[in-house]
Amino acid sequence: MPGLKDKRGFIDKDRLDLSERKAVEYWVKRWGVTQDQLTTAHRKAGRMIKDIATELGKKR
């Protein structure tokens, strides 16, 4: 599975699973948003990173 490497393995770069703490931390920091904003965008747009980025007005 292609993704972003962290200490325990890979973070999926195409889909966001809100139960994966490291992935959530990565995207919150990368986009400069709060976890609540990320969760809201995830609920509206689905789990695809490109759709979440569009919802937040950010680049993937």
Residue pairs with C-beta under 8 A, 6 or more apart in sequence:
1 10
1 12
2 10
2 12
2 13
2 14
3 10
3 11
3 12
3 13
3 14
4 10
4 11
4 13
4 26
5 11
6 22
6 26
8 22
11 20
11 22
11 23
11 26
12 23
13 49
14 48
14 49
14 50
15 47
15 48
15 49
16 23
16 24
16 27
16 38
16 42
16 47
16 48
16 49
16 52
17 23
17 47
18 24
18 39
18 42
24 35
24 38
27 33
27 38
27 49
27 52
28 34
28 35
28 38
31 38
31 53
31 56
31 58
33 41
33 56
33 58
37 56
38 52
38 56
41 52
41 55
41 56
42 52
44 55
45 51
45 52
45 54
45 55
46 52
49 60
50 60
53 59
53 60
